[in-house]
Amino acid sequence: MFDESLLDDPDALSRADVHGLLRGAAESGARVRTAARNADEAGIGALRPDGRPRAVLVAGPGPAAGSTADLLAALCGGSCPVTTVRPAGVAPAPGALRWTLPGWTGPLDLLLVVSPDGTEPGLALLLEAAYRRGCSVVCVTPAGSPLAEAAAQARGLAIPLTSTPYEATMAGDDVPEHGENVLPTGPGTLWSLLTPLLVLADRIGLFEAPAGALDALADRLDELAERCGPAIATYSNPAKTLAAELADTLPLIWTEGDLAAAAGRRFATVLAALAGRPALAAELPEALTAHGTLLSGAFAAGADPEDFFRDRVDEPEALHARVVLLRERAPAITSPAPGARDLALHRGTPISELEATEDGTPLETAAELLAVTDFAAVYLALAGTP
């Protein structure tokens, strides 16, 4: 059950937040600054690239690697293909996963490995394979970890992961028998992994992310942390408002724009992984076809295939669809967003809308969409805790 009253009780939120998720989200700006400094100290500023790579490959465990690749691809804007190297294995546990390079990988390509843990043997094997093929390698991983040592052996660049002593982790008695960490990387960790790669991307000419742009990104994340923090009341807090609107619903996350699409897919991921809430993400206008049936089927507003007069006291309330429109900017004349809104309203489906500030850079646009949705997922997780 979702306890909406908890949203306006900062002390209760703090007690419920045993994994430090709110603190992790609030410190994103500080992480960007520290990660940029760590990247410079690791030697990215001294690189003398011959040109941009033919392709960029991104590998890593958990949802963070996919989100990182998604955001890099959106920021590149088609200037360079970005491919996610997905793992295979019998279980998402250390030692069970293996990553395989595409057959076309060679000396013209760049492999980026992001790992909050740095102990996955399969990633060390991936670095060896990349070295044999002459592929350049950059890792973002904890200093002194086995993966950092493997990067050095593969003549790659290892950038220390920016972390904090209160990183969200599972207590020993909460870890399942296979040893995997139930929680994904916390909201702040995404920026610890992504920021060094932004510095690298600027250096090799994939897109512009100079020091001034990263400072502005950190400042925007700080502003968003103030707007979405636990001390701000729900009525003026966009993240708490979104969390309250999504309680006991099936969110259909419809996005417009590449950055919004990346943020929408991450939102669906963290809703499931942090808050235990199912959600579906799709890009407009394809979302209208992909999710159209959900607006008139069993998940439609008011849908109830059973007898209306049956006793529901001891039964959980059925989930009903709610559309979440994520946009990078105000809709243009050719935008599918107005049509999407009309379709949802015609089917009696409620809508939540989130639009980034118009004057922001692509990095600041991504920051706004990610920060608000990350905070919303955390509030859903905390207020839904038994």
Disulfide bonds with the S-S distance in Angstrom:
none
